[in-house]
Amino acid sequence: MKIDRSFVSHLSGTTGTNFLDALIHLGKTLGLLTIAEGIEEGSQLKHLQHQGCDEGQGFLFSKPLPAEEIERLILRSSSLVGAR
């Protein structure tokens, strides 16, 4: 289940946080992979991870890239993860 960036951008308010958390919980209850888009800040990523969101995308990870640059990004990211 893909969670729109508009929900992620409202993480600063209690109502927005509660709604986002409910969306993640709904996805989990239905057995769906949850993917949040529009992640721009580390605090947003931490909150989503804490709530059990499976995956994320946004400017925090990378700006939009041409297809030929994606492979390099994935290879670089994989080598960083392996180094932990």
Biopython code that builds the backbone (N, CA, C, O; Angstrom):
import numpy as np
from Bio.PDB.StructureBuilder import StructureBuilder

atoms = [
    (1, "MET", "N", (0.859, -1.150, 0.000)),
    (1, "MET", "CA", (0.000, 0.000, 0.000)),
    (1, "MET", "C", (0.911, 1.220, 0.000)),
    (1, "MET", "O", (1.768, 1.366, 0.872)),
    (2, "LYS", "N", (0.724, 2.077, -0.964)),
    (2, "LYS", "CA", (1.559, 3.267, -1.067)),
    (2, "LYS", "C", (0.890, 4.425, -0.331)),
    (2, "LYS", "O", (-0.272, 4.751, -0.576)),
    (3, "ILE", "N", (1.645, 5.034, 0.570)),
    (3, "ILE", "CA", (1.138, 6.142, 1.368)),
    (3, "ILE", "C", (1.632, 7.440, 0.744)),
    (3, "ILE", "O", (2.836, 7.665, 0.622)),
    (4, "ASP", "N", (0.707, 8.273, 0.358)),
    (4, "ASP", "CA", (1.017, 9.518, -0.347)),
    (4, "ASP", "C", (1.853, 10.468, 0.509)),
    (4, "ASP", "O", (1.741, 10.488, 1.734)),
    (5, "ARG", "N", (2.670, 11.234, -0.150)),
    (5, "ARG", "CA", (3.554, 12.198, 0.500)),
    (5, "ARG", "C", (2.796, 13.213, 1.352)),
    (5, "ARG", "O", (3.337, 13.726, 2.331)),
    (6, "SER", "N", (1.556, 13.502, 0.990)),
    (6, "SER", "CA", (0.791, 14.491, 1.754)),
    (6, "SER", "C", (0.577, 14.025, 3.193)),
    (6, "SER", "O", (0.490, 14.857, 4.097)),
    (7, "PHE", "N", (0.490, 12.715, 3.426)),
    (7, "PHE", "CA", (0.343, 12.198, 4.783)),
    (7, "PHE", "C", (1.673, 12.254, 5.534)),
    (7, "PHE", "O", (1.702, 12.522, 6.735)),
    (8, "VAL", "N", (2.753, 12.005, 4.835)),
    (8, "VAL", "CA", (4.078, 12.037, 5.454)),
    (8, "VAL", "C", (4.459, 13.473, 5.820)),
    (8, "VAL", "O", (5.097, 13.699, 6.848)),
    (9, "SER", "N", (4.079, 14.427, 5.000)),
    (9, "SER", "CA", (4.448, 15.824, 5.261)),
    (9, "SER", "C", (3.728, 16.399, 6.474)),
    (9, "SER", "O", (4.155, 17.424, 7.007)),
    (10, "HIS", "N", (2.653, 15.771, 6.921)),
    (10, "HIS", "CA", (1.899, 16.256, 8.085)),
    (10, "HIS", "C", (2.316, 15.562, 9.382)),
    (10, "HIS", "O", (1.559, 15.563, 10.352)),
    (11, "LEU", "N", (3.489, 14.981, 9.408)),
    (11, "LEU", "CA", (3.951, 14.273, 10.603)),
    (11, "LEU", "C", (4.139, 15.189, 11.813)),
    (11, "LEU", "O", (4.186, 14.705, 12.944)),
    (12, "SER", "N", (4.246, 16.476, 11.600)),
    (12, "SER", "CA", (4.490, 17.375, 12.725)),
    (12, "SER", "C", (3.256, 17.569, 13.599)),
    (12, "SER", "O", (3.391, 17.874, 14.784)),
    (13, "GLY", "N", (2.059, 17.400, 13.045)),
    (13, "GLY", "CA", (0.840, 17.581, 13.830)),
    (13, "GLY", "C", (0.314, 16.264, 14.373)),
    (13, "GLY", "O", (0.494, 15.217, 13.750)),
    (14, "THR", "N", (-0.334, 16.308, 15.528)),
    (14, "THR", "CA", (-0.849, 15.098, 16.162)),
    (14, "THR", "C", (-1.869, 14.391, 15.291)),
    (14, "THR", "O", (-1.821, 13.169, 15.151)),
    (15, "THR", "N", (-2.803, 15.148, 14.696)),
    (15, "THR", "CA", (-3.829, 14.538, 13.855)),
    (15, "THR", "C", (-3.191, 13.847, 12.665)),
    (15, "THR", "O", (-3.566, 12.725, 12.324)),
    (16, "GLY", "N", (-2.228, 14.508, 12.029)),
    (16, "GLY", "CA", (-1.537, 13.915, 10.888)),
    (16, "GLY", "C", (-0.776, 12.666, 11.268)),
    (16, "GLY", "O", (-0.758, 11.688, 10.520)),
    (17, "THR", "N", (-0.150, 12.697, 12.423)),
    (17, "THR", "CA", (0.600, 11.540, 12.906)),
    (17, "THR", "C", (-0.330, 10.371, 13.177)),
    (17, "THR", "O", (-0.044, 9.240, 12.784)),
    (18, "ASN", "N", (-1.442, 10.639, 13.847)),
    (18, "ASN", "CA", (-2.398, 9.577, 14.153)),
    (18, "ASN", "C", (-2.953, 8.949, 12.880)),
    (18, "ASN", "O", (-3.098, 7.729, 12.805)),
    (19, "PHE", "N", (-3.262, 9.764, 11.888)),
    (19, "PHE", "CA", (-3.820, 9.247, 10.643)),
    (19, "PHE", "C", (-2.785, 8.411, 9.893)),
    (19, "PHE", "O", (-3.102, 7.338, 9.379)),
    (20, "LEU", "N", (-1.567, 8.895, 9.832)),
    (20, "LEU", "CA", (-0.501, 8.159, 9.168)),
    (20, "LEU", "C", (-0.262, 6.820, 9.863)),
    (20, "LEU", "O", (-0.127, 5.788, 9.205)),
    (21, "ASP", "N", (-0.210, 6.840, 11.173)),
    (21, "ASP", "CA", (-0.018, 5.602, 11.937)),
    (21, "ASP", "C", (-1.162, 4.617, 11.669)),
    (21, "ASP", "O", (-0.937, 3.411, 11.567)),
    (22, "ALA", "N", (-2.384, 5.135, 11.557)),
    (22, "ALA", "CA", (-3.541, 4.279, 11.268)),
    (22, "ALA", "C", (-3.428, 3.663, 9.875)),
    (22, "ALA", "O", (-3.797, 2.505, 9.680)),
    (23, "LEU", "N", (-2.921, 4.425, 8.908)),
    (23, "LEU", "CA", (-2.732, 3.893, 7.550)),
    (23, "LEU", "C", (-1.720, 2.750, 7.553)),
    (23, "LEU", "O", (-1.942, 1.716, 6.923)),
    (24, "ILE", "N", (-0.617, 2.939, 8.260)),
    (24, "ILE", "CA", (0.401, 1.892, 8.337)),
    (24, "ILE", "C", (-0.189, 0.655, 9.014)),
    (24, "ILE", "O", (0.018, -0.468, 8.555)),
    (25, "HIS", "N", (-0.918, 0.865, 10.096)),
    (25, "HIS", "CA", (-1.539, -0.253, 10.808)),
    (25, "HIS", "C", (-2.546, -0.979, 9.913)),
    (25, "HIS", "O", (-2.611, -2.208, 9.923)),
    (26, "LEU", "N", (-3.328, -0.226, 9.142)),
    (26, "LEU", "CA", (-4.291, -0.822, 8.215)),
    (26, "LEU", "C", (-3.573, -1.689, 7.188)),
    (26, "LEU", "O", (-3.983, -2.821, 6.931)),
    (27, "GLY", "N", (-2.515, -1.167, 6.608)),
    (27, "GLY", "CA", (-1.739, -1.939, 5.638)),
    (27, "GLY", "C", (-1.212, -3.227, 6.240)),
    (27, "GLY", "O", (-1.287, -4.288, 5.620)),
    (28, "LYS", "N", (-0.675, -3.133, 7.457)),
    (28, "LYS", "CA", (-0.143, -4.315, 8.133)),
    (28, "LYS", "C", (-1.255, -5.329, 8.415)),
    (28, "LYS", "O", (-1.071, -6.529, 8.215)),
    (29, "THR", "N", (-2.403, -4.842, 8.879)),
    (29, "THR", "CA", (-3.538, -5.713, 9.190)),
    (29, "THR", "C", (-4.007, -6.463, 7.946)),
    (29, "THR", "O", (-4.406, -7.625, 8.028)),
    (30, "LEU", "N", (-3.956, -5.804, 6.813)),
    (30, "LEU", "CA", (-4.374, -6.424, 5.552)),
    (30, "LEU", "C", (-3.266, -7.256, 4.910)),
    (30, "LEU", "O", (-3.472, -7.854, 3.854)),
    (31, "GLY", "N", (-2.098, -7.297, 5.541)),
    (31, "GLY", "CA", (-0.981, -8.078, 5.015)),
    (31, "GLY", "C", (-0.322, -7.444, 3.801)),
    (31, "GLY", "O", (0.267, -8.142, 2.976)),
    (32, "LEU", "N", (-0.420, -6.130, 3.689)),
    (32, "LEU", "CA", (0.151, -5.420, 2.544)),
    (32, "LEU", "C", (1.514, -4.828, 2.882)),
    (32, "LEU", "O", (1.772, -4.453, 4.026)),
    (33, "LEU", "N", (2.366, -4.748, 1.897)),
    (33, "LEU", "CA", (3.632, -4.044, 2.012)),
    (33, "LEU", "C", (3.302, -2.556, 2.074)),
    (33, "LEU", "O", (2.546, -2.067, 1.234)),
    (34, "THR", "N", (3.841, -1.829, 3.038)),
    (34, "THR", "CA", (3.566, -0.397, 3.137)),
    (34, "THR", "C", (4.776, 0.399, 2.664)),
    (34, "THR", "O", (5.909, 0.152, 3.078)),
    (35, "ILE", "N", (4.505, 1.359, 1.789)),
    (35, "ILE", "CA", (5.555, 2.186, 1.203)),
    (35, "ILE", "C", (5.144, 3.652, 1.365)),
    (35, "ILE", "O", (4.097, 4.065, 0.866)),
    (36, "ALA", "N", (5.972, 4.434, 2.064)),
    (36, "ALA", "CA", (5.689, 5.857, 2.246)),
    (36, "ALA", "C", (6.501, 6.656, 1.232)),
    (36, "ALA", "O", (7.690, 6.404, 1.037)),
    (37, "GLU", "N", (5.853, 7.611, 0.599)),
    (37, "GLU", "CA", (6.580, 8.466, -0.344)),
    (37, "GLU", "C", (6.698, 9.872, 0.236)),
    (37, "GLU", "O", (5.940, 10.263, 1.124)),
    (38, "GLY", "N", (7.655, 10.612, -0.279)),
    (38, "GLY", "CA", (7.839, 11.998, 0.135)),
    (38, "GLY", "C", (8.637, 12.169, 1.413)),
    (38, "GLY", "O", (8.477, 13.174, 2.105)),
    (39, "ILE", "N", (9.493, 11.212, 1.744)),
    (39, "ILE", "CA", (10.310, 11.330, 2.949)),
    (39, "ILE", "C", (11.449, 12.306, 2.668)),
    (39, "ILE", "O", (12.268, 12.090, 1.774)),
    (40, "GLU", "N", (11.483, 13.385, 3.450)),
    (40, "GLU", "CA", (12.493, 14.418, 3.233)),
    (40, "GLU", "C", (13.378, 14.659, 4.448)),
    (40, "GLU", "O", (14.437, 15.275, 4.330)),
    (41, "GLU", "N", (12.957, 14.180, 5.612)),
    (41, "GLU", "CA", (13.705, 14.448, 6.844)),
    (41, "GLU", "C", (13.951, 13.152, 7.605)),
    (41, "GLU", "O", (13.153, 12.216, 7.549)),
    (42, "GLY", "N", (15.066, 13.120, 8.312)),
    (42, "GLY", "CA", (15.394, 11.952, 9.110)),
    (42, "GLY", "C", (14.339, 11.640, 10.162)),
    (42, "GLY", "O", (14.080, 10.474, 10.458)),
    (43, "SER", "N", (13.730, 12.682, 10.728)),
    (43, "SER", "CA", (12.702, 12.458, 11.745)),
    (43, "SER", "C", (11.484, 11.748, 11.157)),
    (43, "SER", "O", (10.854, 10.936, 11.835)),
    (44, "GLN", "N", (11.150, 12.047, 9.909)),
    (44, "GLN", "CA", (10.045, 11.354, 9.245)),
    (44, "GLN", "C", (10.390, 9.876, 9.061)),
    (44, "GLN", "O", (9.564, 9.000, 9.319)),
    (45, "LEU", "N", (11.610, 9.613, 8.615)),
    (45, "LEU", "CA", (12.054, 8.236, 8.419)),
    (45, "LEU", "C", (12.018, 7.461, 9.735)),
    (45, "LEU", "O", (11.537, 6.329, 9.780)),
    (46, "LYS", "N", (12.529, 8.072, 10.802)),
    (46, "LYS", "CA", (12.522, 7.399, 12.106)),
    (46, "LYS", "C", (11.111, 7.051, 12.550)),
    (46, "LYS", "O", (10.859, 5.949, 13.036)),
    (47, "HIS", "N", (10.194, 7.992, 12.382)),
    (47, "HIS", "CA", (8.807, 7.749, 12.790)),
    (47, "HIS", "C", (8.210, 6.603, 11.980)),
    (47, "HIS", "O", (7.582, 5.706, 12.543)),
    (48, "LEU", "N", (8.400, 6.628, 10.684)),
    (48, "LEU", "CA", (7.853, 5.576, 9.813)),
    (48, "LEU", "C", (8.441, 4.215, 10.164)),
    (48, "LEU", "O", (7.723, 3.216, 10.197)),
    (49, "GLN", "N", (9.744, 4.173, 10.426)),
    (49, "GLN", "CA", (10.380, 2.913, 10.811)),
    (49, "GLN", "C", (9.835, 2.417, 12.146)),
    (49, "GLN", "O", (9.569, 1.227, 12.311)),
    (50, "HIS", "N", (9.671, 3.326, 13.087)),
    (50, "HIS", "CA", (9.145, 2.967, 14.403)),
    (50, "HIS", "C", (7.730, 2.386, 14.295)),
    (50, "HIS", "O", (7.360, 1.497, 15.062)),
    (51, "GLN", "N", (6.950, 2.888, 13.349)),
    (51, "GLN", "CA", (5.577, 2.406, 13.162)),
    (51, "GLN", "C", (5.516, 1.131, 12.325)),
    (51, "GLN", "O", (4.451, 0.529, 12.190)),
    (52, "GLY", "N", (6.650, 0.718, 11.763)),
    (52, "GLY", "CA", (6.698, -0.529, 11.006)),
    (52, "GLY", "C", (6.454, -0.387, 9.514)),
    (52, "GLY", "O", (6.154, -1.370, 8.838)),
    (53, "CYS", "N", (6.580, 0.833, 8.993)),
    (53, "CYS", "CA", (6.447, 1.020, 7.547)),
    (53, "CYS", "C", (7.583, 0.254, 6.864)),
    (53, "CYS", "O", (8.739, 0.342, 7.277)),
    (54, "ASP", "N", (7.240, -0.493, 5.822)),
    (54, "ASP", "CA", (8.213, -1.393, 5.191)),
    (54, "ASP", "C", (9.251, -0.692, 4.332)),
    (54, "ASP", "O", (10.436, -1.023, 4.385)),
    (55, "GLU", "N", (8.812, 0.271, 3.545)),
    (55, "GLU", "CA", (9.728, 0.914, 2.604)),
    (55, "GLU", "C", (9.397, 2.392, 2.484)),
    (55, "GLU", "O", (8.322, 2.837, 2.887)),
    (56, "GLY", "N", (10.338, 3.148, 1.924)),
    (56, "GLY", "CA", (10.116, 4.572, 1.737)),
    (56, "GLY", "C", (10.879, 5.109, 0.554)),
    (56, "GLY", "O", (11.838, 4.510, 0.069)),
    (57, "GLN", "N", (10.424, 6.250, 0.112)),
    (57, "GLN", "CA", (11.106, 6.937, -0.979)),
    (57, "GLN", "C", (10.974, 8.430, -0.753)),
    (57, "GLN", "O", (10.040, 8.894, -0.099)),
    (58, "GLY", "N", (11.909, 9.167, -1.297)),
    (58, "GLY", "CA", (11.849, 10.613, -1.162)),
    (58, "GLY", "C", (13.225, 11.239, -1.298)),
    (58, "GLY", "O", (14.226, 10.547, -1.484)),
    (59, "PHE", "N", (13.255, 12.557, -1.203)),
    (59, "PHE", "CA", (14.492, 13.307, -1.378)),
    (59, "PHE", "C", (15.524, 13.001, -0.312)),
    (59, "PHE", "O", (16.710, 13.248, -0.528)),
    (60, "LEU", "N", (15.114, 12.470, 0.838)),
    (60, "LEU", "CA", (16.089, 12.088, 1.861)),
    (60, "LEU", "C", (17.059, 11.053, 1.302)),
    (60, "LEU", "O", (18.236, 11.045, 1.661)),
    (61, "PHE", "N", (16.572, 10.187, 0.434)),
    (61, "PHE", "CA", (17.392, 9.115, -0.143)),
    (61, "PHE", "C", (18.085, 9.549, -1.430)),
    (61, "PHE", "O", (19.263, 9.257, -1.636)),
    (62, "SER", "N", (17.352, 10.247, -2.294)),
    (62, "SER", "CA", (17.926, 10.688, -3.562)),
    (62, "SER", "C", (16.943, 11.596, -4.291)),
    (62, "SER", "O", (15.729, 11.474, -4.132)),
    (63, "LYS", "N", (17.478, 12.492, -5.080)),
    (63, "LYS", "CA", (16.634, 13.264, -5.992)),
    (63, "LYS", "C", (16.225, 12.341, -7.146)),
    (63, "LYS", "O", (16.830, 11.282, -7.318)),
    (64, "PRO", "N", (15.216, 12.715, -7.938)),
    (64, "PRO", "CA", (14.870, 11.878, -9.100)),
    (64, "PRO", "C", (16.078, 11.722, -10.029)),
    (64, "PRO", "O", (16.816, 12.676, -10.277)),
    (65, "LEU", "N", (16.261, 10.514, -10.530)),
    (65, "LEU", "CA", (17.429, 10.206, -11.356)),
    (65, "LEU", "C", (17.021, 9.607, -12.688)),
    (65, "LEU", "O", (15.985, 8.950, -12.788)),
    (66, "PRO", "N", (17.845, 9.836, -13.726)),
    (66, "PRO", "CA", (17.636, 9.120, -14.982)),
    (66, "PRO", "C", (17.872, 7.628, -14.767)),
    (66, "PRO", "O", (18.626, 7.243, -13.874)),
    (67, "ALA", "N", (17.247, 6.809, -15.557)),
    (67, "ALA", "CA", (17.318, 5.349, -15.404)),
    (67, "ALA", "C", (18.750, 4.835, -15.354)),
    (67, "ALA", "O", (19.047, 3.926, -14.578)),
    (68, "GLU", "N", (19.641, 5.394, -16.164)),
    (68, "GLU", "CA", (21.013, 4.886, -16.219)),
    (68, "GLU", "C", (21.808, 5.166, -14.933)),
    (68, "GLU", "O", (22.826, 4.516, -14.697)),
    (69, "GLU", "N", (21.371, 6.106, -14.110)),
    (69, "GLU", "CA", (22.070, 6.397, -12.865)),
    (69, "GLU", "C", (21.553, 5.572, -11.690)),
    (69, "GLU", "O", (22.207, 5.507, -10.650)),
    (70, "ILE", "N", (20.407, 4.952, -11.840)),
    (70, "ILE", "CA", (19.801, 4.197, -10.736)),
    (70, "ILE", "C", (20.652, 2.989, -10.351)),
    (70, "ILE", "O", (20.801, 2.693, -9.166)),
    (71, "GLU", "N", (21.206, 2.294, -11.332)),
    (71, "GLU", "CA", (22.024, 1.124, -11.032)),
    (71, "GLU", "C", (23.211, 1.501, -10.154)),
    (71, "GLU", "O", (23.522, 0.792, -9.197)),
    (72, "ARG", "N", (23.877, 2.609, -10.470)),
    (72, "ARG", "CA", (25.019, 3.057, -9.650)),
    (72, "ARG", "C", (24.577, 3.365, -8.227)),
    (72, "ARG", "O", (25.274, 3.025, -7.271)),
    (73, "LEU", "N", (23.416, 4.012, -8.084)),
    (73, "LEU", "CA", (22.898, 4.335, -6.753)),
    (73, "LEU", "C", (22.622, 3.069, -5.954)),
    (73, "LEU", "O", (22.967, 2.992, -4.774)),
    (74, "ILE", "N", (22.006, 2.081, -6.584)),
    (74, "ILE", "CA", (21.695, 0.824, -5.902)),
    (74, "ILE", "C", (22.966, 0.098, -5.498)),
    (74, "ILE", "O", (23.064, -0.404, -4.378)),
    (75, "LEU", "N", (23.941, 0.036, -6.398)),
    (75, "LEU", "CA", (25.201, -0.631, -6.083)),
    (75, "LEU", "C", (25.934, 0.073, -4.948)),
    (75, "LEU", "O", (26.493, -0.581, -4.068)),
    (76, "ARG", "N", (25.933, 1.393, -4.964)),
    (76, "ARG", "CA", (26.589, 2.166, -3.910)),
    (76, "ARG", "C", (25.873, 1.958, -2.581)),
    (76, "ARG", "O", (26.521, 1.793, -1.547)),
    (77, "SER", "N", (24.540, 1.966, -2.601)),
    (77, "SER", "CA", (23.762, 1.764, -1.378)),
    (77, "SER", "C", (23.969, 0.359, -0.830)),
    (77, "SER", "O", (24.074, 0.177, 0.383)),
    (78, "SER", "N", (24.027, -0.625, -1.702)),
    (78, "SER", "CA", (24.226, -2.014, -1.268)),
    (78, "SER", "C", (25.587, -2.180, -0.595)),
    (78, "SER", "O", (25.707, -2.895, 0.399)),
    (79, "SER", "N", (26.591, -1.532, -1.127)),
    (79, "SER", "CA", (27.914, -1.675, -0.527)),
    (79, "SER", "C", (27.969, -0.968, 0.830)),
    (79, "SER", "O", (28.699, -1.411, 1.717)),
    (80, "LEU", "N", (27.225, 0.105, 1.008)),
    (80, "LEU", "CA", (27.181, 0.789, 2.303)),
    (80, "LEU", "C", (26.460, -0.046, 3.345)),
    (80, "LEU", "O", (26.880, -0.094, 4.502)),
    (81, "VAL", "N", (25.376, -0.705, 2.946)),
    (81, "VAL", "CA", (24.622, -1.549, 3.865)),
    (81, "VAL", "C", (25.470, -2.733, 4.285)),
    (81, "VAL", "O", (25.455, -3.127, 5.452)),
    (82, "GLY", "N", (26.204, -3.301, 3.351)),
    (82, "GLY", "CA", (27.054, -4.450, 3.656)),
    (82, "GLY", "C", (28.203, -4.120, 4.579)),
    (82, "GLY", "O", (28.743, -5.006, 5.241)),
    (83, "ALA", "N", (28.592, -2.836, 4.634)),
    (83, "ALA", "CA", (29.719, -2.416, 5.457)),
    (83, "ALA", "C", (29.355, -2.252, 6.921)),
    (83, "ALA", "O", (30.248, -2.082, 7.751)),
    (84, "ARG", "N", (28.072, -2.297, 7.269)),
    (84, "ARG", "CA", (27.651, -2.071, 8.660)),
    (84, "ARG", "C", (28.024, -3.191, 9.559)),
    (84, "ARG", "O", (27.737, -3.144, 10.755)),
]
sb = StructureBuilder()
sb.init_structure("model")
sb.init_model(0)
sb.init_chain("A")
sb.init_seg("    ")
for serial, (resi, resn, name, xyz) in enumerate(atoms, 1):
    if name == "N":
        sb.init_residue(resn, " ", resi, " ")
    sb.init_atom(name, np.array(xyz, "f"), 0.0, 1.0, " ", f" {name:<3s}", serial, name[0])
structure = sb.get_structure()
